[in-house]
Amino acid sequence: MNFPFYIAKRYLISKSSNNTINIITFIAFLGVVIGTIALFIVLAGFSGLKTFSISFLNISDPDLKITAEKGKTFEFNTPFQQKIKSIKGIASYTKVLEERAFFSYHNKEMVAYIKGVDTNYLTVNKIDTALVAGNWLHSNVENTAVVGNGISRKLSLGIYDFIEPLKIYVPKAGLGYINSPRDGFKVITTQNVGIYALTEDIDNKFVFANLNLVQGLLSLNANEISAIELKVTKAATVLETQKLLQQALGSGFKIETREQLNKLFYKMLNTENLVLYFIFTLVLIIALFNVIGAIIMMILDKKADLKTLSNLGLTLKEIKHIFILHGFLLTFVGMITGIFLGSILVLLQLKYQLFMITNTLPYPVEFTLLNLIIVVVTISLLGFIASIIASIRISSNVINQ
């Protein structure tokens, strides 16, 4: 066994004759344990929140979305369809048409987006699972709509109101002056048949209707759409399918992944995660000052031992190595204890839902290997640095006193 490691281990497990040293060492150990638990639980909690938030995007947004580089719409013709079908990684696709519109119901108005979808939409986006009232669009019923929960609240709009329809206005295409507001807008009346609830942004943004209804509202032909949304097979990777689609369709089209469609949201999540990590790493650094103090006190307490070790032939570097190993072992044992206790708390939350956001929604946590690696690497590195800082206190004068 390596001699410095043997001595360092003995110093760790054996009690000092000075009870003050024992108390300081225990406080340092406890600080590492608590810091580890805090960092591990915060990372697990944020991972759970991130997964929970992204799960809504998995419902509302496709794996890939094709839009035109120029203009709002493009023609979905036979050659275009054949190019998409030639890509093996595509499980299904749906045609959509989006446009900003003006909505009116019972003297209440707001601006949102009307999104026309075809019968394949639910094979790509499972937004029907987010319905909180009513039903999804039926292909055989023309003038129907499904609105977001936020839009429903702002317009005081329920479902199946056969007395008052939901009116949708869009500006008429063309040039010249408008003599009357009635002449400047095209309007359709619809029956709201469902309400969905996802995120606040989506709930306030989209009203869904059948594709042919929206094409008629915008005075477009049956082949004109604004986007193709695609679902990728489990065997294929999204990025590889994106690359193949770009090669097949050319530079005239833009193919974006779900992450690219929501880049600001993902950037916000990653920034928040990084900020939380740095905050709790700072807490750990403060806790590791106790480790530095404990090692320095141990050095002062073991002056006689250090002189004996020097007389036995150990160099100054090897003696420093003993206390570096001692500090690292103290940190490592505290880290393992903290990870063990933190893991128990996370698993208890997963199984028994001890902490709730609402009466029905438990606080989401996630036990991941990445978080475990981050905690181990962070605390091991900080503990090693703290031990090196403390060992600088050892000099020839200290040994020979």
C-alpha positions as CSV (number, residue, x, y, z in Angstrom):
1,M,0.0,0.0,0.0
2,N,1.2,3.5,-0.7
3,F,2.6,4.9,2.5
4,P,1.2,8.5,2.3
5,F,-2.2,7.0,1.5
6,Y,-2.0,4.6,4.5
7,I,-1.1,7.5,6.9
8,A,-3.8,9.8,5.4
9,K,-6.4,7.0,5.9
10,R,-5.3,6.5,9.5
11,Y,-5.6,10.2,10.2
12,L,-9.1,10.1,8.7
13,I,-10.5,7.2,10.7
14,S,-8.7,7.7,14.0
15,K,-9.8,10.3,16.5
16,S,-7.4,13.0,17.6
17,S,-6.5,13.4,21.3
18,N,-7.6,17.0,20.9
19,N,-11.5,17.0,20.9
20,T,-11.6,20.4,19.2
21,I,-9.9,18.9,16.1
22,N,-12.5,16.1,16.1
23,I,-15.3,18.7,16.2
24,I,-13.8,20.8,13.4
25,T,-13.3,17.7,11.2
26,F,-16.8,16.6,11.8
27,I,-18.2,20.1,10.9
28,A,-16.1,20.0,7.7
29,F,-17.4,16.5,6.9
30,L,-21.0,17.6,7.6
31,G,-20.6,20.7,5.4
32,V,-19.5,18.5,2.4
33,V,-22.4,16.1,3.0
34,I,-25.0,18.9,3.1
35,G,-23.4,20.7,0.1
36,T,-23.5,17.5,-1.9
37,I,-27.1,16.8,-1.0
38,A,-28.1,20.3,-2.0
39,L,-26.3,20.2,-5.3
40,F,-27.6,16.7,-6.2
41,I,-31.2,17.5,-5.3
42,V,-31.2,20.9,-7.2
43,L,-29.8,19.2,-10.3
44,A,-32.3,16.4,-10.0
45,G,-35.1,18.9,-9.5
46,F,-34.1,21.0,-12.4
47,S,-33.7,18.0,-14.7
48,G,-37.3,17.0,-13.7
49,L,-38.6,20.5,-14.4
50,K,-36.8,20.5,-17.8
51,T,-38.2,17.2,-18.8
52,F,-41.6,18.2,-17.6
53,S,-41.5,21.5,-19.6
54,I,-40.1,19.8,-22.8
55,S,-42.9,17.2,-22.6
56,F,-45.4,19.9,-23.6
57,L,-43.2,20.8,-26.6
58,N,-43.2,17.1,-27.6
59,I,-47.0,17.3,-27.8
60,S,-47.3,20.7,-29.6
61,D,-44.3,20.7,-31.9
62,P,-43.1,18.1,-34.5
63,D,-39.7,16.4,-34.7
64,L,-39.1,18.4,-37.9
65,K,-40.8,21.3,-39.6
66,I,-40.4,22.3,-43.3
67,T,-41.1,25.9,-44.3
68,A,-40.3,28.0,-47.3
69,E,-37.2,30.2,-47.1
70,K,-39.1,33.0,-49.0
71,G,-42.8,33.7,-48.7
72,K,-45.5,32.5,-46.4
73,T,-46.7,29.6,-48.4
74,F,-45.5,27.0,-51.0
75,E,-47.2,24.5,-53.2
76,F,-47.4,20.9,-52.0
77,N,-47.3,19.1,-55.4
78,T,-46.6,15.5,-56.5
79,P,-42.8,15.9,-56.9
80,F,-42.6,17.5,-53.5
81,Q,-44.6,14.7,-52.0
82,Q,-42.4,12.0,-53.7
83,K,-39.2,13.7,-52.2
84,I,-40.6,13.4,-48.7
85,K,-41.7,9.8,-49.2
86,S,-38.2,8.9,-50.4
87,I,-36.7,9.6,-47.0
88,K,-36.7,6.4,-45.0
89,G,-36.5,8.1,-41.6
90,I,-40.0,9.7,-41.8
91,A,-42.8,7.9,-40.0
92,S,-45.6,10.4,-40.9
93,Y,-46.1,14.0,-42.0
94,T,-49.0,16.5,-42.0
95,K,-49.8,19.6,-43.9
96,V,-50.5,22.8,-42.0
97,L,-51.4,26.4,-42.8
98,E,-50.8,29.2,-40.2
99,E,-51.8,32.8,-40.4
100,R,-52.4,35.7,-38.0
101,A,-56.1,36.4,-37.6
102,F,-58.6,38.4,-35.6
103,F,-61.1,36.5,-33.4
104,S,-64.4,37.8,-32.1
105,Y,-66.9,36.3,-29.7
106,H,-69.7,38.0,-27.8
107,N,-68.2,41.5,-28.2
108,K,-64.8,40.3,-27.0
109,E,-61.9,40.3,-29.4
110,M,-58.2,39.3,-29.7
111,V,-55.5,38.6,-32.2
112,A,-54.0,35.1,-32.4
113,Y,-53.0,32.5,-35.0
114,I,-55.4,30.3,-37.0
115,K,-53.8,27.0,-37.8
116,G,-55.3,24.8,-40.4
117,V,-54.5,21.1,-40.0
118,D,-55.2,18.0,-42.0
119,T,-56.4,14.5,-40.9
120,N,-52.8,13.3,-40.3
121,Y,-52.0,16.0,-37.7
122,L,-52.6,13.8,-34.7
123,T,-50.2,11.2,-36.0
124,V,-47.4,13.8,-35.8
125,N,-48.5,15.9,-32.8
126,K,-50.5,14.3,-30.0
127,I,-52.2,17.5,-29.1
128,D,-55.5,15.8,-28.6
129,T,-54.1,14.4,-25.3
130,A,-54.0,18.0,-24.0
131,L,-57.7,18.5,-24.5
132,V,-59.4,19.6,-21.2
133,A,-62.9,20.0,-22.7
134,G,-64.7,18.8,-25.8
135,N,-63.3,16.9,-28.7
136,W,-60.7,17.3,-31.5
137,L,-61.6,18.4,-35.0
138,H,-63.7,16.1,-37.2
139,S,-62.8,15.9,-40.9
140,N,-66.5,15.7,-41.9
141,V,-67.6,18.8,-39.9
142,E,-66.3,21.9,-41.7
143,N,-66.8,25.0,-39.6
144,T,-65.3,23.8,-36.3
145,A,-62.4,25.0,-34.2
146,V,-60.3,24.0,-31.2
147,V,-58.9,26.8,-29.1
148,G,-56.3,27.2,-26.4
149,N,-57.2,27.6,-22.8
150,G,-55.8,31.1,-22.7
151,I,-57.9,32.2,-25.7
152,S,-60.9,30.5,-24.2
153,R,-60.5,32.6,-21.0
154,K,-59.9,35.9,-22.8
155,L,-62.9,35.5,-25.1
156,S,-65.1,33.8,-22.4
157,L,-65.5,31.1,-25.0
158,G,-66.9,27.7,-24.1
159,I,-67.7,24.7,-26.3
160,Y,-70.8,23.9,-28.4
161,D,-72.3,27.3,-28.3
162,F,-75.0,27.0,-31.0
163,I,-76.3,30.5,-30.5
164,E,-73.2,32.6,-30.9
165,P,-70.4,31.4,-33.2
166,L,-66.7,32.3,-33.1
167,K,-65.9,34.7,-35.9
168,I,-62.5,34.7,-37.5
169,Y,-61.3,37.6,-39.7
170,V,-58.3,37.9,-42.0
171,P,-57.4,40.9,-44.3
172,K,-58.3,40.4,-47.9
173,A,-55.4,40.2,-50.3
174,G,-55.1,43.0,-52.8
175,L,-54.0,46.5,-53.4
176,G,-55.8,49.9,-53.2
177,Y,-57.8,51.7,-50.6
178,I,-60.5,50.1,-48.4
179,N,-63.8,52.1,-48.4
180,S,-65.3,50.1,-45.6
181,P,-63.9,47.8,-42.9
182,R,-66.4,45.2,-44.0
183,D,-64.8,45.2,-47.5
184,G,-61.2,44.8,-46.1
185,F,-61.7,41.5,-44.2
186,K,-62.8,38.1,-45.1
187,V,-64.8,36.4,-42.3
188,I,-65.9,32.9,-41.4
189,T,-68.1,31.7,-38.5
190,T,-67.0,28.6,-36.6
191,Q,-68.3,26.4,-33.8
192,N,-65.7,25.8,-31.0
193,V,-65.7,22.0,-30.2
194,G,-62.7,21.7,-27.9
195,I,-60.3,23.4,-25.5
196,Y,-56.7,22.4,-25.0
197,A,-54.2,23.3,-22.3
198,L,-50.4,23.1,-22.7
199,T,-48.2,26.1,-22.0
200,E,-49.3,29.7,-21.5
201,D,-47.6,30.7,-24.7
202,I,-49.2,28.0,-26.9
203,D,-52.6,28.4,-25.1
204,N,-52.7,32.1,-26.1
205,K,-51.4,31.6,-29.6
206,F,-53.3,28.9,-31.7
207,V,-56.8,28.2,-32.8
208,F,-57.0,25.0,-34.8
209,A,-59.3,24.4,-37.7
210,N,-59.6,22.1,-40.7
211,L,-57.0,22.8,-43.4
212,N,-59.5,23.3,-46.2
213,L,-61.5,25.8,-44.1
214,V,-58.4,27.9,-43.5
215,Q,-57.3,27.7,-47.1
216,G,-60.7,29.0,-48.1
217,L,-60.5,31.8,-45.5
218,L,-57.1,32.8,-47.0
219,S,-58.3,32.4,-50.6
220,L,-55.7,29.8,-51.3
221,N,-56.0,26.7,-53.5
222,A,-55.9,23.1,-52.1
223,N,-52.2,22.6,-52.6
224,E,-51.0,25.8,-50.9
225,I,-49.7,25.4,-47.4
226,S,-47.3,27.2,-45.0
227,A,-45.5,24.1,-43.5
228,I,-45.0,20.4,-43.4
229,E,-44.6,18.9,-39.9
230,L,-42.9,15.5,-39.7
231,K,-42.5,12.7,-37.2
232,V,-39.3,10.7,-37.3
233,T,-39.2,6.9,-36.9
234,K,-37.6,5.6,-33.7
235,A,-34.8,4.0,-35.7
236,A,-33.8,7.2,-37.4
237,T,-32.1,10.2,-35.8
238,V,-33.7,13.7,-36.2
239,L,-30.4,15.4,-37.3
240,E,-29.7,12.7,-40.0
241,T,-33.3,12.9,-41.3
242,Q,-33.0,16.7,-41.3
243,K,-29.8,16.5,-43.4
244,L,-31.4,14.1,-45.9
245,L,-34.4,16.3,-46.3
246,Q,-32.3,19.4,-46.8
247,Q,-30.4,17.6,-49.6
248,A,-33.6,16.4,-51.2
249,L,-35.5,19.7,-51.1
250,G,-32.7,22.2,-51.7
251,S,-31.9,25.6,-50.4
252,G,-35.4,26.9,-51.1
253,F,-36.7,25.3,-47.9
254,K,-35.9,25.5,-44.2
255,I,-35.9,22.4,-42.1
256,E,-35.9,22.9,-38.4
257,T,-35.8,20.5,-35.4
258,R,-38.0,20.9,-32.3
259,E,-35.1,22.4,-30.5
260,Q,-34.5,24.9,-33.3
261,L,-38.1,25.9,-33.3
262,N,-37.9,26.6,-29.6
263,K,-34.3,27.8,-29.4
264,L,-35.1,30.7,-27.0
265,F,-36.9,28.3,-24.6
266,Y,-34.0,25.8,-24.7
267,K,-31.5,28.6,-24.2
268,M,-33.5,29.9,-21.2
269,L,-33.5,26.4,-19.7
270,N,-29.8,25.8,-20.2
271,T,-29.0,29.3,-18.8
272,E,-31.1,28.7,-15.7
273,N,-29.4,25.3,-15.2
274,L,-26.0,26.8,-15.5
275,V,-26.8,29.7,-13.1
276,L,-28.2,27.2,-10.5
277,Y,-25.1,25.0,-10.8
278,F,-22.7,28.0,-10.2
279,I,-24.8,29.2,-7.2
280,F,-24.6,25.8,-5.5
281,T,-21.0,25.3,-6.5
282,L,-20.3,28.6,-4.7
283,V,-22.1,27.2,-1.6
284,L,-19.9,24.1,-1.9
285,I,-16.7,26.3,-2.1
286,I,-17.8,28.1,1.1
287,A,-18.4,24.7,2.8
288,L,-14.9,23.5,1.7
289,F,-13.3,26.3,3.6
290,N,-14.1,24.2,6.6
291,V,-12.1,21.3,5.0
292,I,-9.1,23.7,4.6
293,G,-9.5,24.7,8.2
294,A,-9.7,21.1,9.4
295,I,-6.6,20.1,7.5
296,I,-4.6,23.1,8.8
297,M,-5.7,22.3,12.4
298,M,-4.7,18.6,11.8
299,I,-1.2,19.7,10.5
300,L,-0.7,21.8,13.7
301,D,-1.9,18.9,15.9
302,K,0.4,16.4,14.2
303,K,3.7,18.4,14.3
304,A,5.4,15.7,16.3
305,D,4.3,13.0,13.9
306,L,5.5,15.1,11.0
307,K,9.0,15.4,12.5
308,T,9.0,11.6,13.1
309,L,8.0,11.0,9.5
310,S,10.7,13.3,8.3
311,N,13.3,11.4,10.4
312,L,12.0,8.2,8.8
313,G,13.0,9.6,5.4
314,L,9.8,11.1,4.0
315,T,10.4,14.2,1.9
316,L,8.5,17.5,2.4
317,K,6.6,16.7,-0.8
318,E,5.5,13.3,0.5
319,I,4.4,14.8,3.8
320,K,2.3,17.3,1.9
321,H,0.9,14.5,-0.2
322,I,-0.3,12.8,3.1
323,F,-2.5,15.8,3.9
324,I,-3.6,16.3,0.3
325,L,-4.9,12.7,0.4
326,H,-6.4,13.2,3.9
327,G,-8.4,16.3,2.7
328,F,-9.4,14.5,-0.5
329,L,-10.6,11.4,1.4
330,L,-12.5,13.6,3.8
331,T,-14.2,15.3,0.9
332,F,-14.8,12.0,-1.0
333,V,-16.4,10.2,2.0
334,G,-18.6,13.3,2.6
335,M,-19.5,13.3,-1.1
336,I,-20.5,9.6,-1.1
337,T,-22.6,10.1,2.0
338,G,-24.3,13.1,0.5
339,I,-25.0,11.4,-2.8
340,F,-26.4,8.4,-0.9
341,L,-28.8,10.5,1.2
342,G,-29.6,12.8,-1.8
343,S,-30.5,9.7,-3.9
344,I,-32.8,8.4,-1.2
345,L,-34.6,11.7,-1.1
346,V,-35.0,11.8,-4.9
347,L,-36.2,8.2,-5.1
348,L,-38.7,8.9,-2.2
349,Q,-40.0,11.9,-4.2
350,L,-40.4,9.8,-7.3
351,K,-42.2,7.0,-5.5
352,Y,-44.2,8.8,-2.8
353,Q,-44.5,12.3,-4.2
354,L,-43.7,14.0,-0.9
355,F,-43.5,17.5,-2.3
356,M,-46.4,18.9,-4.4
357,I,-46.6,21.9,-6.7
358,T,-50.4,21.7,-6.7
359,N,-52.8,19.2,-5.1
360,T,-52.5,16.9,-8.2
361,L,-49.0,17.8,-9.5
362,P,-45.9,16.5,-7.7
363,Y,-42.7,18.4,-7.9
364,P,-40.9,16.7,-10.8
365,V,-37.4,15.2,-10.2
366,E,-35.2,13.0,-12.3
367,F,-32.4,10.7,-11.4
368,T,-29.8,10.9,-14.2
369,L,-26.3,9.6,-14.7
370,L,-25.2,13.0,-16.0
371,N,-26.2,14.7,-12.7
372,L,-24.3,12.1,-10.8
373,I,-21.2,12.6,-12.8
374,I,-21.5,16.4,-12.5
375,V,-21.7,16.2,-8.7
376,V,-18.8,13.7,-8.4
377,V,-16.5,15.7,-10.7
378,T,-17.4,19.0,-9.1
379,I,-16.9,18.0,-5.5
380,S,-13.8,15.8,-6.1
381,L,-12.1,18.7,-8.0
382,L,-13.0,21.3,-5.4
383,G,-12.0,19.0,-2.6
384,F,-8.6,18.3,-4.2
385,I,-8.0,22.0,-4.7
386,A,-9.0,22.7,-1.1
387,S,-6.5,20.0,0.1
388,I,-3.7,21.5,-2.0
389,I,-4.4,24.9,-0.6
390,A,-4.3,23.6,3.0
391,S,-1.1,21.5,2.4
392,I,0.8,24.7,1.4
393,R,0.9,25.4,5.2
394,I,3.4,22.6,5.6
395,S,7.0,23.8,5.4
396,S,10.4,22.8,6.8
397,N,10.0,25.2,9.6
398,V,6.7,23.6,10.7
399,I,8.2,20.1,10.6
400,N,11.4,21.1,12.6
401,Q,9.6,23.2,15.3
